[in-house]
Amino acid sequence: MSARYDVIVIGGGHNGLVNAAYLARAGKKVLVLERRHVLGGAAVTEEIFPGFKFSVCSYVVSLLRPEIIRELDLPRHGLEILPLDGTFTPLPNGDYLWRVNDHAKTRREIARHSRLDAEAYEEFGKAMVAMCRFVKPILGMSPPDPTSLGPRDLKKLFVLGRRFQALPSDDKYNLIQLMTMSAAGFLDQWFETDVLKATMSASGIIGTFLGVRSPGTAYVLLHHYMGEIDGAFRSWGFSRGGTGAISDAIAEAAREAGAEIRTSSPIARILVQGGRATGVVLENGDEIPADVVSSSVDPHLTFVKMIEPGQLPGEFLDEVRRYKFRGSSGKVNLALDTLPDFHCLPGPGAHLRGAISIAPSVDYMERAYDEAKYGNFSSRPYIDTVIPSLTDPSVAPPGKHVLSCFVQYASYKLKEGTWEEKREAFGDAVVETLAEHAPNIKNITLGRQVLTPLDLERDFGLTEGNIFQGELSLEQLFFLRPVPGWAQYRTPIQDLYLCGSATHPGGGIMGAPGRLAAMEILRGWKKARS
């Protein structure tokens, strides 16, 4: 029997580490247990080929909450965010759309396609910033239970209602539309340029098994618009050293506060006695007792895999089994001998330093979804590509580069064959699609890593390969995430909490679920002892 801890945190991903850091700062004796040999979960940097360091899964940062950066003093622990300047979208006809962080340049670029859209772009930006300002406080609050008559829940609902009522009429309409419409439908109301709408609508389908014309994707677009660096919305960047450096900085903050962190420590089950979590049992048989267990892994792993049958109410388990994962994305990482050469804008240049979006039209995006909808991977997928070595040379050997491709769609449940059989064909489809725009990509590739939804599930603990631990669909948001009635990080088992992306406010390298869960744990601790 090991020493007893106040809190055991299951999973050393960024949310679990944030959770541990806040609890340790509050004076609790905390132990983090990570299954893999390296910390970070999906926010991890690994040297896949000698000298080439990849952000294997998550690859950009902006959703990391400013209060977490400030309160944990992450820059002192090594966090450095480098700006990601703009989005470059090549077109098959030899043209392109290149939006950058310089507002005047972007307006001139959009005006090249449509003067009306150049005017509308500014108004759209103002409207979305207003929406972000409304939503931002919600990201920092534990969801109220609308069925509760408790004063704390009623107060939160009252505050939300008052804030909505105070919005100007146009903002109210925009917010309602964002919560109900498709990303493409919402953008149709603002713009006429197809490539502009396609590129922007891509933010609405990240981590969902939905198309850009599917209702509900407009909210996901807003979720990603919430990206904030130094107070500026819609700002994205790289972490120097890859996304694993974010996890390492949070881990250092947790260790400084007194948390203990162990890797290569897979958990067999959570101990439950008398309806209360009392610790964990590792796969090697070691039993570790604790007063509280906080799980940053998803509901399926926590409640179905780690809890023995009979410990949870049947109705609750039914809701957990109805929770939608539906993994839809994969990742292809390339080690390059030199830079890709795009025929629409040849040679090296600033256009390669931002995101490169293979999203030439709304129809292209929807066709990619159609293939996956029927149990295949997209033969011509949407690809969000970055070359972080241009901004952070430390991740590749001198003169070489790493290229990261986030890919949709890749259905977790294939209609024919298995992902073991289809993995390389999926990678080939991605490279072939890139080669249509950058023909030299095949000749300059020194190494390739292909991650399917199955790999994301098996290697990184993401059920069905969903990068957000569950879709960000309307029925799985706010007080409905992950299960109605259990959205406040608590579970039917006393002293067992959830603190991962399957809880409010959802996925991305955000850290908010870990922080909010820590606050709920500390509140419960104080209440139990008052």
C-alpha atoms as one frame of an Amber mdcrd trajectory, in Angstrom:
protein
   0.000   0.000   0.000   1.434   3.384  -1.031   1.318   6.625   0.924  -2.050
   8.349   0.935  -2.656  11.442  -1.224  -5.236  14.177  -0.984  -5.858  13.978
  -4.746  -4.871  11.568  -7.488  -5.142  13.062 -10.977  -5.588  10.483 -13.731
  -3.837  11.534 -16.927  -0.904  13.858 -17.514  -2.406  15.792 -20.394  -2.500
  19.563 -20.146  -5.885  19.622 -18.358  -4.775  17.054 -15.792  -1.588  19.030
 -15.181  -3.516  22.301 -14.797  -5.842  20.567 -12.353  -2.878  19.278 -10.344
  -1.109  22.637 -10.348  -4.097  24.500  -8.894  -4.773  21.826  -6.279  -1.119
  21.730  -5.225  -1.053  25.523  -5.001  -3.988  25.203  -2.570  -1.807  23.034
  -0.321  -3.101  19.614  -1.317  -0.870  16.558  -1.627  -1.311  15.688  -5.309
  -0.170  12.776  -7.449  -0.478  12.791 -11.258  -0.434   9.401 -13.008   0.270
   9.331 -16.758  -0.014   6.141 -18.804   2.573   7.067 -21.435   6.316   7.588
 -21.021   5.946  11.295 -21.775   3.679  14.006 -20.361   1.224  16.058 -22.364
  -1.455  13.713 -23.684  -2.329  15.151 -27.088  -0.258  18.290 -26.346   3.080
  16.557 -26.746   6.358  17.003 -28.609   8.195  13.877 -29.771  11.258  13.268
 -31.929   9.771  10.905 -34.505  12.778  11.033 -36.856  16.324  11.917 -35.693
  16.528  15.688 -35.290  12.879  16.304 -36.248  10.607  17.196 -33.322   6.891
  17.086 -34.010   3.858  18.409 -32.193   2.442  14.968 -32.849  -1.265  15.697
 -32.225  -2.218  19.251 -31.174  -0.043  21.641 -33.133  -1.087  25.282 -32.544
  -2.104  27.264 -29.471  -4.423  30.170 -28.748  -7.259  28.847 -26.589  -4.985
  28.502 -23.515  -6.742  30.774 -21.054  -4.847  33.966 -20.180  -5.710  33.601
 -16.487  -3.970  30.204 -16.397  -0.843  31.615 -18.052  -0.866  34.437 -15.517
  -1.790  32.532 -12.351   0.637  29.669 -12.950   3.318  32.089 -14.242   3.929
  29.816 -17.205   6.438  32.096 -19.012   8.749  31.717 -16.006   8.459  27.953
 -16.434   9.467  28.108 -20.097   6.285  28.897 -22.042   6.921  31.086 -25.078
   4.247  31.669 -27.709   5.437  32.614 -31.202   2.899  34.308 -33.509   1.293
  32.394 -36.368   0.781  34.995 -39.088  -2.279  34.424 -41.186  -3.813  31.767
 -43.420  -2.804  31.010 -47.006  -5.304  29.123 -49.190  -4.009  27.966 -52.597
  -6.527  27.485 -55.399  -6.485  24.946 -58.251  -6.701  27.717 -60.878  -3.378
  29.201 -59.792  -4.858  31.978 -57.650  -4.869  32.114 -53.836  -6.335  33.858
 -50.788  -3.827  35.027 -48.191  -5.178  36.618 -45.021  -2.581  37.957 -42.572
  -2.593  39.618 -39.161  -2.149  43.013 -40.825  -5.746  44.157 -41.190  -5.090
  46.602 -44.058  -3.228  43.972 -46.102  -6.007  41.465 -45.557  -8.647  43.940
 -46.700  -6.682  44.612 -49.885  -6.292  40.870 -50.479 -10.017  40.189 -49.993
 -10.861  43.173 -52.223  -8.870  41.454 -54.964 -11.635  38.807 -54.882 -14.586
  40.990 -53.864 -14.808  44.640 -52.837 -18.100  43.923 -51.068 -16.461  41.206
 -48.984 -13.607  43.525 -48.048 -16.146  45.908 -46.551 -18.127  43.120 -44.890
 -14.977  41.544 -43.410 -14.469  44.472 -41.065 -18.072  44.392 -39.867 -17.898
  40.623 -39.457 -14.794  40.968 -37.289 -16.528  43.487 -35.035 -19.590  41.249
 -34.690 -17.492  38.196 -33.807 -15.466  40.124 -31.237 -18.748  41.156 -29.599
 -19.766  37.482 -29.505 -16.405  36.514 -28.024 -16.776  39.133 -25.298 -20.160
  37.690 -24.411 -18.921  34.092 -24.369 -15.531  34.711 -22.706 -16.845  34.840
 -19.086 -18.755  31.585 -19.708 -15.436  29.842 -20.380 -14.394  30.702 -16.841
 -17.483  29.538 -14.975 -18.790  26.182 -13.846 -22.064  25.588 -15.739 -25.288
  26.152 -13.807 -27.826  23.344 -13.563 -31.040  24.773 -15.086 -33.120  22.151
 -13.262 -31.768  23.164  -9.877 -33.421  25.627  -7.529 -30.158  26.153  -5.668
 -29.243  29.811  -5.160 -25.813  29.398  -6.788 -27.300  27.962  -9.993 -30.166
  30.453 -10.084 -27.749  33.341  -9.673 -25.632  32.163 -12.617 -28.711  31.753
 -14.813 -29.918  35.219 -13.806 -26.537  36.780 -14.632 -26.449  35.066 -18.031
 -29.996  36.223 -18.771 -29.179  39.808 -17.796 -26.042  39.819 -19.941 -27.961
  38.493 -22.948 -30.727  41.035 -22.401 -28.144  43.835 -22.355 -26.824  42.903
 -25.803 -27.784  45.120 -28.750 -30.446  43.566 -30.985 -27.993  42.723 -33.777
 -25.714  40.899 -31.332 -28.655  38.911 -29.958 -29.586  37.770 -33.468 -25.961
  36.903 -34.258 -25.617  34.872 -31.075 -28.812  32.901 -31.722 -27.705  32.231
 -35.297 -24.264  31.093 -34.147 -25.897  28.623 -31.787 -28.203  27.131 -34.403
 -26.869  27.602 -37.944 -24.245  25.881 -40.049 -20.877  27.558 -40.449 -21.390
  27.895 -44.206 -24.929  29.221 -43.774 -23.823  31.820 -41.253 -20.957  32.980
 -43.487 -23.268  33.103 -46.515 -25.033  35.999 -44.811 -21.794  37.985 -44.770
 -19.711  37.061 -47.808 -19.906  36.083 -51.485 -16.361  34.807 -52.153 -16.368
  31.018 -52.137 -12.767  30.476 -51.019 -13.166  32.983 -48.184 -16.261  31.207
 -46.898 -14.647  27.790 -47.298 -11.488  28.729 -45.417 -13.374  30.402 -42.589
 -15.993  27.645 -42.326 -13.235  25.091 -41.712 -13.052  26.323 -38.109 -16.639
  25.137 -37.703 -15.948  21.464 -38.348 -12.777  20.884 -36.327 -13.293  17.890
 -34.040 -16.832  17.209 -35.260 -18.295  14.576 -37.549 -20.272  17.255 -39.347
 -19.983  19.113 -42.632 -19.691  22.859 -43.077 -23.380  22.908 -44.054 -24.476
  20.978 -40.923 -26.487  22.960 -38.330 -24.529  23.636 -35.147 -21.143  24.124
 -36.773 -21.432  27.904 -36.530 -20.895  27.589 -32.764 -17.715  25.572 -33.308
 -16.529  28.403 -35.544 -17.108  30.795 -32.628 -15.335  28.383 -30.245 -12.191
  28.631 -32.352 -12.629  32.373 -32.834 -12.201  32.594 -29.047  -8.469  32.071
 -29.555  -6.752  34.839 -27.603  -3.128  35.900 -27.286  -2.257  39.091 -25.400
  -5.928  40.092 -25.352  -6.439  39.851 -29.131  -9.156  37.447 -30.278  -8.587
  35.160 -33.255  -4.851  35.053 -32.501  -2.964  31.810 -32.986   0.621  30.833
 -32.356   3.241  28.149 -31.927   4.777  27.144 -28.644   8.564  27.251 -28.889
   9.665  23.641 -28.669   6.258  22.363 -29.831   3.030  21.916 -27.907   4.803
  19.568 -25.513   6.549  22.652 -24.149   3.145  23.904 -22.945   2.576  20.696
 -21.005   6.136  20.818 -19.653   5.656  24.400 -18.412   2.412  23.473 -16.637
   4.085  20.384 -15.170   6.932  22.525 -13.815   4.412  24.881 -12.206   2.682
  21.875 -10.619   5.958  20.402  -9.344   7.017  23.763  -7.922   3.743  23.831
  -5.984   4.496  20.369  -4.597   2.706  17.977  -6.964   4.251  14.576  -7.685
   4.106  13.392 -11.306   4.705   9.840 -12.511   4.863   8.652 -16.115   4.548
   5.037 -17.373   1.856   4.486 -14.723  -1.253   3.086 -16.427  -4.355   2.692
 -14.253  -6.351  -0.538 -14.135  -9.302   0.744 -12.120 -10.589   3.396  -9.754
 -11.242   2.127  -6.228 -14.792   2.715  -4.988 -16.016   1.856  -1.502 -19.447
   2.776  -0.174 -20.182   5.008  -3.155 -16.973   7.012  -2.644 -13.733   7.060
  -4.659 -10.867   5.986  -2.410  -7.912   5.709  -4.772  -6.666   3.781  -7.803
  -5.083   0.461  -8.707  -2.284   0.517 -11.293  -1.923  -2.151 -13.955   1.088
  -3.526 -12.068  -1.189  -4.143  -9.069  -0.026  -1.220  -6.906  -2.863   0.291
  -4.885  -2.664   4.031  -4.173  -5.204   5.532  -1.733  -6.522   9.092  -1.987
  -9.304  11.249  -0.598 -10.257  12.495  -4.092  -9.740  11.129  -7.608  -9.822
  13.595 -10.514  -9.909  12.045 -13.992  -8.753  13.989 -17.041  -9.505  11.087
 -19.381 -12.822  10.865 -21.206 -16.143   9.553 -19.781 -15.928   6.237 -21.625
 -12.509   5.415 -20.183 -13.396   6.756 -16.743 -16.827   5.214 -16.220 -16.846
   2.148 -18.496 -13.228   1.004 -18.395 -12.021   2.112 -14.944 -15.114   1.617
 -12.752 -16.242  -1.878 -11.838 -19.822  -2.806 -12.851 -22.532  -2.009 -10.333
 -20.893   1.115  -8.925 -22.779   3.608 -11.126 -26.524   4.233 -11.643 -27.857
   2.545 -14.787 -29.428   5.758 -16.106 -26.119   7.591 -15.779 -24.268   4.831
 -17.643 -26.899   4.942 -20.388 -26.203   8.676 -20.821 -22.463   8.027 -20.903
 -22.930   5.421 -23.629 -25.034   7.907 -25.620 -22.285  10.524 -25.411 -20.987
  11.088 -28.955 -17.300  10.814 -29.814 -17.371  10.070 -33.572 -13.717  10.706
 -34.334 -13.352  12.383 -37.707  -9.770  13.571 -38.012  -6.250  12.308 -38.494
  -2.762  13.715 -38.568   0.097  13.424 -41.052   3.520  14.733 -40.003   6.291
  15.112 -42.590  10.037  15.577 -42.194  11.160  17.719 -45.143  14.518  18.239
 -46.842  13.479  21.741 -47.920  10.359  23.895 -48.200   7.305  23.014 -50.311
   6.921  25.070 -53.467   3.354  26.164 -54.238   2.708  26.793 -57.915   0.280
  29.645 -57.168   2.953  31.536 -55.200   6.332  29.935 -55.964   9.410  29.966
 -53.765   9.918  30.598 -50.050   8.132  33.492 -48.429   5.974  34.782 -45.594
   2.965  32.861 -46.946   4.570  29.669 -45.610   4.944  31.002 -42.061   1.232
  30.859 -41.221  -1.424  28.212 -41.716  -1.803  26.717 -45.184  -5.418  25.720
 -45.689  -6.477  23.252 -48.373 -10.062  24.477 -48.485 -10.613  25.865 -51.988
 -14.430  25.898 -51.975 -17.459  25.171 -49.828 -18.428  22.339 -52.184 -14.936
  20.841 -51.793 -15.367  20.858 -48.004 -18.801  19.275 -48.182 -17.647  16.563
 -50.605 -14.850  15.668 -48.205 -17.499  15.196 -45.504 -19.718  13.132 -47.808
 -17.032  10.479 -48.265 -16.494  10.131 -44.518 -20.228  10.167 -43.833 -20.485
   6.883 -45.699 -17.634   5.212 -43.847 -14.529   6.193 -45.826 -11.719   8.680
 -45.482 -11.745  11.728 -47.748  -9.846  11.126 -50.983  -9.419  14.911 -51.229
  -9.564  16.053 -47.607  -9.582  19.395 -45.874  -6.014  19.908 -44.641  -4.748
  22.529 -42.216  -0.984  22.651 -42.676   1.723  24.463 -40.716   5.513  24.542
 -40.984   6.566  25.415 -37.407  10.294  25.103 -38.182  10.097  28.404 -40.086
   9.164  30.173 -36.855  10.973  27.862 -34.422  14.133  26.419 -36.039  14.837
  24.335 -32.907  12.368  21.635 -34.030  14.330  20.561 -37.143  17.967  20.142
 -38.235  19.562  23.184 -39.945  18.024  23.768 -43.363  15.351  21.072 -42.825
  11.712  21.470 -41.875   8.791  19.793 -40.162   5.352  20.007 -41.730   2.198
  19.200 -39.772  -1.108  18.296 -41.465  -4.377  18.209 -39.531  -6.782  16.265
 -41.742 -10.541  15.897 -42.028 -12.238  13.656 -42.668 -11.164  10.245 -41.442
 -14.084   8.216 -40.141 -13.236   6.132 -37.073 -15.711   3.489 -38.210 -14.656
   2.414 -41.691 -17.276   0.750 -43.850 -14.711  -1.535 -45.495 -11.362  -2.733
 -44.209  -9.487  -1.627 -41.101  -7.347   1.361 -40.274  -4.338  -0.936 -40.039
  -4.923  -1.742 -43.705  -5.871   1.808 -44.757  -3.304   3.857 -42.818  -0.803
   4.341 -45.650  -3.548   4.910 -48.225  -4.868   7.683 -45.993  -1.383   9.205
 -45.794  -1.061   8.921 -49.561  -4.355  10.790 -50.066  -3.072  13.645 -47.929
   0.256  13.872 -49.761  -1.435  13.610 -53.177  -3.777  16.449 -52.236  -0.856
  18.622 -51.137   1.029  17.722 -54.322  -1.785  19.220 -56.417  -0.709  22.587
 -55.016   2.968  21.980 -54.117   4.246  19.429 -56.671   7.667  18.994 -55.031
   6.235  17.688 -51.746   6.837  14.008 -52.582  10.473  14.498 -53.590  11.415
  16.499 -50.480   9.795  14.193 -47.904  12.395  12.422 -45.754   9.982  10.734
 -43.344   6.249  10.427 -42.747   4.129   9.713 -39.682   0.449   8.919 -40.231
  -2.005   8.975 -37.330  -5.513   7.634 -37.911  -8.446   7.947 -35.485  -7.551
   4.431 -34.311  -3.998   5.566 -33.518  -5.336   8.566 -31.593  -7.507   6.200
 -29.548  -4.905   3.518 -28.983  -1.802   5.660 -28.426  -3.254   8.800 -26.842
  -6.366   7.550 -25.029  -8.840   9.526 -27.170 -11.916   7.319 -27.538 -12.804
   6.893 -31.237  -9.990   9.345 -31.965 -12.012  12.434 -31.065  -9.546  15.247
 -30.365 -11.984  17.029 -28.011 -12.902  13.940 -25.931 -16.350  14.179 -27.508
 -17.991  16.307 -30.160 -18.682  19.987 -29.578 -22.241  19.571 -30.842 -25.103
  21.623 -29.421 -26.491  18.768 -27.320 -23.037  18.307 -25.727 -22.272  21.872
 -24.622 -22.327  23.855 -21.373 -24.692  22.252 -18.796 -25.126  19.198 -21.075
 -21.417  18.307 -21.234 -20.770  15.442 -20.770 -24.051  14.272 -19.202 -27.156
  16.292 -18.263 -27.247  16.862 -14.527 -23.519  16.106 -14.155 -21.876  19.048
 -15.916 -20.226  20.559 -12.845 -17.200  18.235 -12.874 -18.769  15.997 -10.213
 -19.959  12.424 -10.822 -22.451  10.054  -9.137 -19.509   8.610  -7.197 -18.609
  10.910  -4.321 -15.085  12.374  -4.486 -14.664  11.347  -8.137 -14.400  14.301
 -10.516 -13.833  14.852 -14.230 -11.361  17.526 -15.349 -10.730  16.826 -19.055
 -11.985  18.206 -22.368 -15.183  16.155 -22.091 -16.341  18.762 -19.559 -17.223
  22.428 -20.078 -15.948  24.410 -21.944 -14.595  21.652 -24.188 -11.527  20.894
 -26.239  -8.403  22.512 -27.546  -5.299  23.414 -25.564  -7.384  25.516 -23.217
  -6.788  24.324 -19.647 -10.133  25.723 -18.486 -11.674  22.313 -17.617  -8.691
  21.494 -15.384  -8.841  24.860 -13.626 -12.621  24.873 -13.125 -12.619  21.287
 -11.854  -9.907  22.201  -9.331 -12.111  25.023  -8.050 -15.056  22.640  -7.683
 -12.895  20.108  -5.833 -11.667  22.785  -3.436 -15.212  24.092  -2.964 -16.406
  20.573  -2.148 -13.494  20.133   0.256 -14.338  23.345   2.061 -18.055  22.469
   2.218 -17.368  18.972   3.591 -15.233  20.383   6.366 -17.334  23.413   7.272
